[in-house]
């Protein structure tokens, strides 16, 4: 049976307490950031502000958004950041360099048990969903490698009914090229 194609970003996975840090969204001090941000989006820092992560080798990642806080209109535990908002927003980011995440891979390649320990990158083909507030980001399965500046390290397949190795499977990853703990070349 084929895996269901349902990209929904990166969800923290661990039994330890989740480390979350509030980061200001770029442009929120009266000037708007021009992209929507969603729960599960991988993000990075740019000039001290949160911006959506860019897919590809060498593009550092900080972690995944788990919530938002809008200082102007109150706390929004879920929701999403609407592009071009002039309100003052913070993204709550699971930014521990050891944090493991669950994410779906795209259908572009075929991941297998033999790929555990290899590296993969972010895929940003799908937009987030303003109804569910969830990201459309996923893992790019077409290029597994061992590049020191690839974005994620593949740790394994999520063990749950209906999930199998291959296209659209759900996998466990850790950020390999982390903004706060970059690998040594």
N, C-alpha and C positions, 0 to 999 in steps of 0.2 A: 504494500500500500504506500502510495506517495505521501510525503509530508505536505501539510497545508501551507500555502504561501500566505503568510500573515506577518509582515515585518512590523515590529512595534518597538524598535529601539533596543537599548541596553538596560537590563534590570539587574540591580545588585543581588549577589548571591553569596551568602555566608551566614554562619550562625553566631558570629561575633557582633558586637555593637557596630552599627553603621556610622562611619565618620562622615559628617556632612559639614561643608563650609559654605557660608553665604558669600557670593561674589557679585559685585555690581555688574549689570548688563551694560555693555558698551553703548555709549550715547544716551544713557538714561538721565543724565543731569540736564534736562531741557532739550537735548537733541536726540532724535529717535534712532535706534538701531534698526536697520532695514530688512531684517529677516525674522520670521516667526521662530520661536524656540519652543520645544515640546519636552514633556516628560520622556526620558530615555535618550535624548540627544546627547551624543558625545560632544564635548566642548573643549576649548582651549583658552588661553589668555592672550590678549593682544593689548599692549600698553596698559596692563592692569585691569582690563575689563574682560568679561566673558563674551566669546563669540562662538558660533557654531564651528565644530571641528571640520577640517578639510581632509578629504580622503587622500591617501597616498603616502608612500615611503618618505620619511623625513619630516612629516607633519606631526608635531607633538600633540598629545591629548592629555587633558587634565582629569577627566572623569565624566560621569553621566549625570544629567539633571534629574533630581528626584522631586523637586517642587519649586515653587516660586513665592516670592514675597513682594507685594507692591506697597511701598511705603505710603504712597499718595492715597490709595483707596483701601488699604488693609491687607491682611494676610490671605493669600490664595494657596492653600496646601496642594492643590492639583492645578488644573487649568493649564494655560500656555501663555507665553509672552507674545502679544500681538505686534507684528512689525509696525514700525513707525510710531510706537506709543511714546508720548512725551512725559508719561508718569515716571516716577523713580522706582525702578525694579531691581531686585536681586534674584539670582538663580541659586537654589540650594543644590550643591554638587557633591556627589559621592566621590571624593578625591583622594582616598587612601591609595598609595601606589600598589598595595597588595590586594586591593579589592578585586574580587572575581565578579564577572558579569555573565549573564545569559543573553544571547542574541541569536537571531535567525541568520543563516547564511543565504546569500542569493542563489539563484539557479544557474549561475555562470560556470561553475566548476563542480567537481565532486570531491567533497572531503571524505576521508576514510580514516580508520584507526591508525594507519601509517603516518598520517599528518599530525598526530598529537606531538606537541613539542615544537612544531614549526610555527612560523609567523605568518600573519595575514593582515590585511588592511581594512579600513572602513569603506563602506559603500553608501553613497548618499543619493541614489537614484530616485527613491520615493520621497514624496513630501510627507510631512506630519499631518495628523488628522485633527481638525479643529472641533470635531464632535467628541472623539474619545480622548483628546489631548495628548495622544501618544505619538512618538517619533516614528518615522518611516525608515530610519537608518538600519543597516544590517552589516554583516561581515561579507567582504569580497572573497569568495571562495576560489576565484579563478587563478590566483597567484599565491600559492603557498611557497614559502622560501625560508631562509634563515638570515635575512638581512638584519643587521643590528639596528637599523632605523625603521623597520616595519612597525606598524602601530600596535598590534596585538600578538600575544602568544596563545595558541590553541591548546587548551588543557583537556578537552574531551567532549563527549556527547552528553547532553542532559538525559538522565535515565528516567524516562517517563513513558507511559503507554502511547503508542502511535508516533513516536519520534525515532527516526532511523538515520543512519549515516547517509549523506547525499544532499541533493538540492533541497533547500528550504528547511533543513533540519535545524534544531536548536542546539547551540554549542556553548560551552563554558570557555571564556577567555579572560585574560588579564591584560591591562594596558602595558605594553612592552616599552614603547617610546613615550614615557610619562613626563609631563612638564616639570614635575617636582622631583623626578628621579630618572634622569635620562641615561640610557645605556652608554657604555664606553665603546667607542669604535676601535 
